[in-house]
Amino acid sequence: MSGRVLLVGGGLLVVVALTLGSTFFTVSETEQVVITQFGEPIGQAITRPGLHVKLPFAQEANVFDKRWLEWNGNANQLPTRDKKYIWVETYARWRIADPLLFFQRLRDERGAQSRLDDIIDGDTRNVIANHNLIEVVRTSNRSFERAEEVEDVMEAEAMRQVELGRDKITRLILERASRVVPDYGIELVDLQIQRVNYIESVQAKVFDRMISERKRIADRHRSEGQGKSAEIRGKKERELKVIESEAYRKTQEIMGRGDAEATGIYASAYNRDRELYRFLRTMETYRATIDKDSWLVLSTDADLFRYLQSPGAAGPSGRSPKR
Amino acid sequence: MTNGGGSFEPEEFVRIAREALARLRGSRRFLLLIGAAVIFIATLGSSYYQVEPDEVALVTRFGRFVRTSNPGPHGKFPFGVEQVQKVPVQRQLKQEFGFRTVRADIQSSFRKDEKTAAESLMLTGDLNVATVEWIVQYKIADPYKYLFKLRDVEETFRLMAEASMRTVVGDHSVTELLTVGREAIAAKAKELLSNLCKLYDNGIAVQQLVLQDVDPPELVKPSFNAVNQAIQERERAINEAWAEYNQEIPRARGLAEQKVEAAEGYAVDRVNRAKGDAQRFVALEEQYRKAPEVTRTRLYLETLSAVLPAAGKKLIFDEKAKGILPMFPLGPQAEVKP
């Protein structure tokens, strides 16, 4: 008897628990729920987090994420308008804006991902194909800062004016893709070009170009060094000449001044008695010029020998030179 | 364990416990006790949580966010009614791009592979290619947004950082990237990333973005090094020229100075000698004027008597005698005393 009571009681308890479990459901901060009754959506989506109630068993809670969800594109090989082949990787973030519509059109996230692949990849391809590579790479027309005077080694292609730039191109792709996705209950919240790279064959060419650019820069540095050092050497030569010639001029001036002064002094002294000067100077010259290799040929008529033959001869002084 | 102050051997304790269990076994009270104990422990275990000093905890009740708890011990409704998610808000977090730190130590070791290479390879504004490695340091400023706004917040953050960095690098030349532009690029990329965080409302505050190794691609590296070498060569050529200049110019100046000084000396010498000579002449002349005849004769004869002995050969002839004259060898011995 008591066993049967226990069995019925237990059964009731299970039924109550199952009913309660199917009546109450929680919605977390990250979730939104669409209630369906026998597969048909009922009312608006529930976005308020907390404990909620529904009809047990007949109604079903379909949970969707409320957060921004990921969509990461594969790298696509795309041609630009100027026929450059590049790898482009984009990513986007989206959210389920209308869970009911989303539920009806796509059922689940997997469906959404494949639809987004189609839409975003297609729009990316179209937009990239309509613009030059430089538009995808650069954002603005800012001029590059010059570190080592390399301005004219740049490719003409890289110097081209940017009309839109990466930012606007990204916006363009986002805008185009955003036109379609609301039909699926999706809102595209952001899209970014994550990576742009050359395809391998183009990259090899770019490397070659970079190498030749650097070679040109290196050559310029080298010749600049030679030029500057020649300039310095020239300056040195010039200054040497200046220094030397100035020194010559100064020494000549100074020596001339000395000579002039000395000449003046001599002149004013010797002018007192020119004859005496000539006489003294002649005497000095005799002393200086006659040595033991000299021959003296003297006539007895000379004044010196006046007394040689007769002591009484009258001389110019009238007296014997002997003291 | 120490019941009543006495100490038990472990075996004895087990024995006593076993006896106590045996007494209870089979009774209804025992079952109830076990059930109560299990419920009690489960309740206690799921009502208690502890928050570490660098974290905060976000509590949700039936999935709805109700409160944030700061570090320390806390209680909550048990059995999944309230759930706790901990977020390290105080910790400075870091993401690495282009490399991974395998082990951070005094000498950290890094790893690079195909995946990180793809992260670092990018196009520059002059359509060249460079590899850029960088890190982003950030904090979780708003744990609510961090947890509930985006599904894969960390991975999304990485993508945002890559997009920002490539946008900025795409607007700079490779030369800027490698030399003068590094700081500006890092600052601009940080700004872009912060703006994206604001747009995504992901609760992350970017604190620092630091460029690490920035290199030209491996194949191109040697030619970049060649440029550096050329710069060195240029500097060396210029320095050498200046060295020559600095060596020769001061020497030439010194030599010039020397010549000028010597000329000064010459001039002074000339003038002094002239003055001396003049003085001497004047003095002589003054005395000479007093007795010109005799002085003149004296000077003449004095000179001759000095000169004649010095001459090696002397030849005296008489004009009145025709032909060669007898010679008077007035040798050095035959002095004529004045």
Interface residues (C-beta under 8 A of the other chain):
Chain A: T26 V27 S28 E29 T30 E31 R48 P49 G50 L51 D65 R67 W68 L69 E70 N72 Y91 R93 L133 I134 V137 R138 T139 S140 R142 F144 E145 R146 A147 E148 V150 M154 E155 E157 A158 R166 D167 V189 D190 Q192 I193 Q194 R195 V196 N197 Y198 Q203 V206 F207 R209 M210 I211 E213 R214 K215 I217 A218 D219 H221 R222 E224 G225 Q226 K228 S229 A230 E231 I232 R233 K235 K236 E239 L240 I243 E244 E246 A247 Y248 K250 T251 Q252 E253 I254 M255 R257 G258 D259 E261 A262 T263 I265 Y266 S268 A269 Y270 R272 D273 L276 Y277 F279 L280 M283 Y286 R287 I290 D291 K292 D293 S294 W295 L296 V297 L298 S299 T300 D301 D303 L304 F305 P316 S317 P321 R323
Chain B: T60 R61 F62 G63 R64 F65 A118 L121 M122 L123 T124 G125 D126 L127 N128 V129 L147 F148 K149 L150 R151 D152 E155 T156 L159 M160 E162 A163 R166 T167 V168 G170 D171 H172 S173 V174 T175 E176 T179 V180 G181 L196 L199 Y200 P216 P217 L219 V220 S223 F224 A226 V227 Q229 A230 I231 E233 R234 E235 R236 A237 I238 E240 A241 W242 E244 Y245 E248 I249 A252 R253 L255 A256 E257 K259 V260 A262 A263 E264 Y266 A267 V268 D269 R270 V271 R273 A274 K275 D277 A278 Q279 F281 V282 L284 E285 Y288 R289 E293 V294 R296 T297 L299 Y300 L301 T303 L304 A306 V307 L308 A310 A311 G312 K313 K314 L315 I316 F317 D318 E319 K320 P332 P338
